[in-house]
């Protein structure tokens, strides 16, 4: 139980294009999902908290118009990187809360998406 | 504010020897503490979680951690390292008691290297 998937696992795009990353909870409903960014050999940086049916809460310094988050259902959250530039290249990881299996504050992580912007 | 400190950025052990990854926390409340493992280019996998039910927490793959309030520590141990244990390990505290959100506060990570 508590499996989170991400799609795609890796993507290469040209500068100026937009890229959408999907995060799905496969066997549970997730009212809250989180989006992280990880630079090489560093810890995870929380970008935003995604709540089903409401606007995402962005962390300080994260451009909400640049990183669009939609949590339209209890099993799907999407992150769209708009007008991507090489500095947006990174490893993006999502997570979801599953209070049934791990308690209210346990997050289960997706496998990550490697974005490379040329 | 809550925080976690992972005392070692790198740890090297020989295969078959014990593993000790150190984590200290700072919290005004009874914290929820976690250990996660991340293999290269992968997401994070939950190893174990402390929620005040028992101070010694057993996790997957033979790992365990002991919550010591007097030392504000939550060190991760394994009796015998396996080559497959080589990965990045993160100590995490839930920020729920402080902020009312379910955000995680991450340690900086410890890279475990297992020597043949």
Interface residues (C-beta under 8 A of the other chain):
Chain A: X4 X6 X32 X34 X42 X43 X44 X46 X49 X91 X93 X95 X97 X102 X103 X104 X105 X106 X107 X108 X109 X110 X111 X112 X114
Chain B: X32 X34 X36 X41 X42 X43 X44 X45 X46 X49 X51 X90 X94 X96 X101 X102 X103 X104 X106 X107 X108 X109
